[in-house]
């Protein structure tokens, strides 16, 4: 039972990290109808940016998250404004091709810049843990989980309460009506994509504190973010959080009972089951 409790805690902490990774993808997908296949590559870039801030400037990876998010937001805004806005209302296949090509380019640019060596962000507290009876909580994972919860709540409040958030939701629901109220879609699309990439950059910074990074982690992370967005639903950030926690627990239990090799098989098996039973996601709105 102690082992099971530890596995469940590990799954919850892992799921929180998964959720913040997927939050930006779900936002862009839900608002712009763009399935960003380069999302994992942006997470990778955020991880390397956080690594550089810590290694060369001595900025703690958690304290450096706002700086990482702002830099990645600027990059995302430029990509959407200069590239994706050209095809944002075209067939989805066009955006899939462009974002796939972008993922390949970013991966190989990262390899040229950073080499293929594995790197980690190792602040002084990286090996610390907190014991709660028989359960051990790794401090870095616990902090990453806390940041994930805070960012999810902040995104929910932003979309629901702020003027810009309401404009984003209105544009997603009815573009024509939003234009009649003075919304400028090209700028709003770029802001939305920038926010999604800013969240991806912050997630990369968190990922680098708990796992190794290299230029090729992007494709696998994109697949997990895609699965989480489907499982949780695209209607609200809490659905993404639930999807991330659900996937993290499933993977941890799979590692315990059937082996680490089958963790991805179990998680994507759950994705197929959710699509069959509830296509709108666990917390998605049904028709």
MIZA-334356 format. One line per field, with one value per residue (C-alpha): residue in three letters; z negated, y, x. Coordinates in nm, 4 decimals. Layout:
residues N
residuo: [ALA; ...]
c3: [Z; ...]
c2: [Y; ...]
c1: [X; ...]
end
This chain:
residues 287
residuo: [UNK; UNK; UNK; UNK; UNK; UNK; UNK; UNK; UNK; UNK; UNK; UNK; UNK; UNK; UNK; UNK; UNK; UNK; UNK; UNK; UNK; UNK; UNK; UNK; UNK; UNK; UNK; UNK; UNK; UNK; UNK; UNK; UNK; UNK; UNK; UNK; UNK; UNK; UNK; UNK; UNK; UNK; UNK; UNK; UNK; UNK; UNK; UNK; UNK; UNK; UNK; UNK; UNK; UNK; UNK; UNK; UNK; UNK; UNK; UNK; UNK; UNK; UNK; UNK; UNK; UNK; UNK; UNK; UNK; UNK; UNK; UNK; UNK; UNK; UNK; UNK; UNK; UNK; UNK; UNK; UNK; UNK; UNK; UNK; UNK; UNK; UNK; UNK; UNK; UNK; UNK; UNK; UNK; UNK; UNK; UNK; UNK; UNK; UNK; UNK; UNK; UNK; UNK; UNK; UNK; UNK; UNK; UNK; UNK; UNK; UNK; UNK; UNK; UNK; UNK; UNK; UNK; UNK; UNK; UNK; UNK; UNK; UNK; UNK; UNK; UNK; UNK; UNK; UNK; UNK; UNK; UNK; UNK; UNK; UNK; UNK; UNK; UNK; UNK; UNK; UNK; UNK; UNK; UNK; UNK; UNK; UNK; UNK; UNK; UNK; UNK; UNK; UNK; UNK; UNK; UNK; UNK; UNK; UNK; UNK; UNK; UNK; UNK; UNK; UNK; UNK; UNK; UNK; UNK; UNK; UNK; UNK; UNK; UNK; UNK; UNK; UNK; UNK; UNK; UNK; UNK; UNK; UNK; UNK; UNK; UNK; UNK; UNK; UNK; UNK; UNK; UNK; UNK; UNK; UNK; UNK; UNK; UNK; UNK; UNK; UNK; UNK; UNK; UNK; UNK; UNK; UNK; UNK; UNK; UNK; UNK; UNK; UNK; UNK; UNK; UNK; UNK; UNK; UNK; UNK; UNK; UNK; UNK; UNK; UNK; UNK; UNK; UNK; UNK; UNK; UNK; UNK; UNK; UNK; UNK; UNK; UNK; UNK; UNK; UNK; UNK; UNK; UNK; UNK; UNK; UNK; UNK; UNK; UNK; UNK; UNK; UNK; UNK; UNK; UNK; UNK; UNK; UNK; UNK; UNK; UNK; UNK; UNK; UNK; UNK; UNK; UNK; UNK; UNK; UNK; UNK; UNK; UNK; UNK; UNK; UNK; UNK; UNK; UNK; UNK; UNK; UNK; UNK; UNK; UNK; UNK; UNK]
c3: [0.0000; -0.0738; 0.2724; 0.4318; 0.2418; 0.3593; 0.7186; 0.7049; 0.5630; 0.8331; 1.0938; 0.9603; 0.9586; 1.3089; 1.4234; 1.3056; 1.5211; 1.8154; 1.7703; 1.7945; 2.1034; 2.2717; 2.1632; 2.4435; 2.7094; 2.5946; 2.5986; 2.9542; 3.0755; 2.9128; 3.0257; 3.3574; 3.4639; 3.5158; 3.4028; 3.3393; 3.4188; 3.3197; 2.9643; 2.8155; 2.9960; 2.8279; 2.4919; 2.5742; 2.6573; 2.3297; 2.1448; 2.3147; 2.2476; 1.8793; 1.8774; 2.0236; 1.7760; 1.4885; 1.6219; 1.7493; 1.5501; 1.2300; 1.2437; 1.0528; 1.3009; 1.1109; 1.0673; 1.4349; 1.5584; 1.6201; 1.8311; 2.0227; 2.0802; 2.2060; 2.4522; 2.5805; 2.6036; 2.8291; 3.0476; 3.0679; 3.1548; 3.4387; 3.5742; 3.5791; 3.7162; 3.9859; 4.0838; 3.9483; 4.0011; 4.3721; 4.3493; 4.0232; 4.1989; 4.4600; 4.4455; 4.1276; 4.3400; 4.4360; 4.0758; 3.9932; 4.2699; 4.1680; 3.7972; 3.8745; 4.0889; 3.8125; 3.5642; 3.7883; 3.8391; 3.4664; 3.3769; 3.6114; 3.5239; 3.1584; 3.2454; 3.4223; 3.1324; 2.8351; 2.9769; 2.9074; 2.5539; 2.2657; 2.0243; 1.6956; 1.4789; 1.1361; 0.8757; 0.5215; 0.4133; 0.7102; 0.4916; 0.1911; 0.0884; -0.1733; -0.3676; -0.4645; -0.6518; -0.4029; -0.1050; 0.0321; 0.2307; 0.4515; 0.3926; 0.7574; 0.8765; 0.5958; 0.6910; 1.0588; 0.9626; 0.7618; 1.0550; 1.2841; 1.0543; 1.0277; 1.4054; 1.4671; 1.2249; 1.3793; 1.7305; 1.6171; 1.4558; 1.7600; 2.0082; 1.7894; 1.6291; 1.8441; 2.1450; 2.3642; 2.2424; 2.3248; 2.6705; 2.7266; 2.6248; 2.8388; 3.1420; 3.0892; 3.0677; 3.3436; 3.5538; 3.7418; 3.4225; 3.2651; 3.5666; 3.5316; 3.1759; 3.2962; 3.2469; 3.4830; 3.5548; 3.6844; 3.3740; 3.1439; 3.3123; 3.2681; 2.9017; 2.8441; 3.0133; 2.8204; 2.4921; 2.5900; 2.6717; 2.3552; 2.1548; 2.3513; 2.2645; 1.8960; 1.9124; 2.0705; 1.7838; 1.5371; 1.7417; 1.7392; 1.3586; 1.3324; 1.6480; 1.9029; 2.2156; 2.5685; 2.9075; 2.9843; 2.6930; 2.8783; 3.0817; 2.7801; 2.5745; 2.8547; 2.8634; 2.4873; 2.5009; 2.7848; 2.5795; 2.2698; 2.4666; 2.6096; 2.2751; 2.0779; 2.3437; 2.4965; 2.3306; 2.0170; 1.8511; 1.5757; 1.8324; 1.9378; 1.5728; 1.5163; 1.8378; 1.7299; 1.3833; 1.5307; 1.7786; 1.5147; 1.2802; 1.5605; 1.6673; 1.3106; 1.2486; 1.5798; 1.4777; 1.1488; 1.2823; 1.6412; 1.6781; 1.7947; 2.1558; 2.1709; 2.0066; 2.3386; 2.4631; 2.1574; 2.1863; 2.5544; 2.4964; 2.2508; 2.5181; 2.7585; 2.4885; 2.4085; 2.7778; 2.8023; 2.4799; 2.4540; 2.7680; 2.6172; 2.3350; 1.9642; 1.8899; 2.2426; 2.3339; 2.4963; 2.7970]
c2: [0.0000; 0.2374; 0.1701; 0.2308; 0.5583; 0.6705; 0.5789; 0.7727; 1.0796; 1.0569; 1.0301; 1.3387; 1.5443; 1.4239; 1.4983; 1.8582; 1.9039; 1.7385; 1.9745; 2.2922; 2.1504; 2.0914; 2.4144; 2.6228; 2.3614; 2.3387; 2.7182; 2.7514; 2.4528; 2.5655; 2.9296; 2.9216; 2.5656; 2.5072; 2.1738; 2.2976; 2.0085; 2.2288; 2.2721; 2.0242; 2.1975; 2.5248; 2.3437; 2.2232; 2.5779; 2.7017; 2.4334; 2.5367; 2.9042; 2.8318; 2.6216; 2.9103; 3.1600; 2.9355; 2.8173; 3.1494; 3.4113; 3.2177; 3.2844; 3.0212; 2.8244; 2.9016; 3.2711; 3.2859; 3.1481; 3.4946; 3.5947; 3.2663; 3.3050; 3.6635; 3.5731; 3.2746; 3.4859; 3.7298; 3.4430; 3.2943; 3.6309; 3.6769; 3.3232; 3.3649; 3.7188; 3.6555; 3.2943; 3.1187; 3.4105; 3.3518; 3.0165; 3.0400; 3.0255; 2.7746; 2.3951; 2.2399; 2.0262; 2.3427; 2.4391; 2.0815; 2.0874; 2.4272; 2.3469; 2.0092; 2.1823; 2.4364; 2.1535; 1.9989; 2.3325; 2.4183; 2.0717; 2.0874; 2.4483; 2.3424; 2.0570; 2.2980; 2.5428; 2.3050; 1.9700; 1.6447; 1.6063; 1.5600; 1.8524; 1.9149; 2.2156; 2.1338; 2.4015; 2.3315; 2.1911; 1.9516; 1.6461; 1.7595; 1.5883; 1.6184; 1.3087; 1.2714; 0.9432; 0.6708; 0.9037; 1.1124; 1.4291; 1.5470; 1.9212; 2.0199; 1.8155; 1.9569; 2.3122; 2.2391; 2.1018; 2.4161; 2.6391; 2.4303; 2.4826; 2.8567; 2.8970; 2.6984; 2.9200; 3.2304; 3.1175; 3.0447; 3.3895; 3.5575; 3.3970; 3.4531; 3.7925; 4.0040; 4.2093; 4.0429; 3.6985; 3.7660; 3.8880; 3.5650; 3.3547; 3.5640; 3.5253; 3.1494; 3.1297; 3.3730; 3.5550; 3.7706; 3.8967; 3.9653; 4.1776; 4.3782; 4.4643; 4.5956; 4.2910; 4.2834; 3.9098; 3.9067; 4.0763; 3.8678; 3.5448; 3.6417; 3.7277; 3.3953; 3.1977; 3.3993; 3.3136; 2.9466; 2.9534; 3.1515; 2.8757; 2.6176; 2.8028; 2.8108; 2.4397; 2.3761; 2.5546; 2.3319; 2.0204; 2.0953; 2.0912; 1.7384; 1.5650; 1.5667; 1.7779; 1.7411; 1.8765; 1.5682; 1.5667; 1.7812; 1.5176; 1.2968; 1.5956; 1.7121; 1.3676; 1.3729; 1.7266; 1.6202; 1.3244; 1.5391; 1.8001; 1.5293; 1.3526; 1.6694; 1.8643; 2.2035; 2.4026; 2.5195; 2.5033; 2.2772; 2.0095; 2.0191; 1.9959; 1.6943; 1.5353; 1.5851; 1.4410; 1.1479; 1.0696; 1.1057; 0.8608; 0.6111; 0.6169; 0.5745; 0.2785; 0.1257; 0.1499; -0.0259; -0.3075; -0.3747; -0.2109; 0.1193; 0.0011; 0.0022; 0.3396; 0.5173; 0.2238; 0.2541; 0.6319; 0.6274; 0.3274; 0.5467; 0.8170; 0.5755; 0.4682; 0.8298; 0.9063; 0.6091; 0.6706; 1.0509; 1.2206; 1.5704; 1.4809; 1.4139; 1.7739; 1.8808; 1.9995; 1.7422; 1.8356]
c1: [0.0000; 0.2884; 0.4286; 0.0886; 0.0497; 0.3932; 0.3107; -0.0169; 0.1571; 0.4222; 0.1455; -0.0323; 0.2882; 0.3740; 0.0192; 0.0444; 0.3530; 0.1762; -0.1187; 0.0869; 0.2586; -0.0773; -0.2468; -0.0955; -0.1728; -0.5348; -0.5732; -0.4397; -0.6392; -0.9618; -0.9433; -0.7548; -0.8415; -0.4688; -0.3257; 0.0267; 0.2600; 0.5545; 0.4246; 0.6721; 0.9587; 0.8598; 0.8586; 1.2094; 1.3204; 1.1756; 1.3715; 1.6965; 1.6248; 1.5687; 1.8875; 2.0869; 1.9419; 2.0430; 2.3796; 2.5173; 2.3247; 2.2563; 1.8817; 1.6833; 1.4677; 1.1475; 1.2283; 1.3252; 0.9903; 0.8355; 1.1371; 1.1219; 0.7475; 0.7831; 1.0602; 0.8630; 0.5441; 0.7304; 0.8505; 0.5015; 0.3452; 0.5957; 0.5378; 0.1611; 0.1631; 0.4208; 0.3464; 0.0394; -0.1991; -0.1506; -0.3307; -0.5251; -0.8631; -0.7516; -0.7848; -0.6452; -0.4137; -0.2217; -0.1574; -0.0584; 0.2023; 0.3385; 0.3624; 0.5201; 0.7804; 0.8348; 0.8910; 1.1567; 1.3328; 1.3326; 1.4616; 1.7570; 1.8368; 1.8424; 2.0770; 2.3125; 2.3012; 2.3112; 2.4333; 2.2502; 2.3894; 2.1466; 2.1310; 1.9558; 1.8820; 2.0225; 1.9450; 2.0715; 1.7346; 1.7036; 1.7698; 1.5660; 1.2448; 0.9717; 0.8648; 0.4988; 0.4942; 0.5826; 0.5355; 0.8235; 0.7569; 1.0461; 1.0745; 1.1294; 0.8308; 0.6157; 0.7122; 0.6432; 0.3010; 0.2251; 0.3200; 0.0983; -0.2018; -0.1351; -0.1016; -0.4198; -0.6142; -0.4593; -0.5561; -0.9125; -0.9403; -0.7839; -1.0240; -1.3278; -1.2660; -1.0346; -1.1418; -0.8793; -0.9821; -1.3468; -1.2424; -1.0487; -1.3489; -1.5837; -1.3593; -1.3483; -1.7282; -1.8299; -1.5700; -1.8244; -1.9889; -1.6492; -1.5507; -1.8715; -1.7655; -1.4296; -1.2064; -0.9057; -0.8652; -0.5061; -0.3706; -0.5892; -0.4825; -0.1187; -0.1740; -0.3507; -0.0742; 0.1835; 0.0142; 0.0116; 0.3832; 0.4568; 0.2881; 0.4886; 0.8097; 0.7210; 0.6381; 0.9775; 1.1474; 0.9626; 1.0358; 1.4077; 1.4149; 1.2741; 1.3991; 1.6796; 1.6446; 1.7801; 1.6693; 1.4582; 1.2139; 0.9594; 0.7744; 0.6998; 0.5851; 0.3557; 0.1941; 0.1327; -0.0083; -0.2385; -0.3636; -0.4202; -0.6147; -0.8422; -0.8894; -0.9666; -1.1540; -1.0777; -1.3555; -1.1729; -0.8294; -0.9588; -1.0349; -0.6693; -0.5620; -0.7870; -0.6592; -0.2979; -0.3568; -0.5477; -0.2702; 0.0015; -0.1710; -0.2383; 0.1262; 0.2512; 0.0198; 0.1252; 0.4910; 0.4102; 0.1933; 0.2979; 0.6398; 0.7870; 0.7955; 0.4161; 0.3508; 0.2888; 0.0812; -0.1443; -0.1827; -0.2728; -0.4995; -0.6892; -0.7048; -0.8716; -1.1176; -1.2099; -1.2638; -1.5016; -1.6952; -1.6859; -1.5483; -1.5783; -1.3385; -1.3877; -1.4935; -1.5835; -1.9306; -2.1524; -2.3600]
end
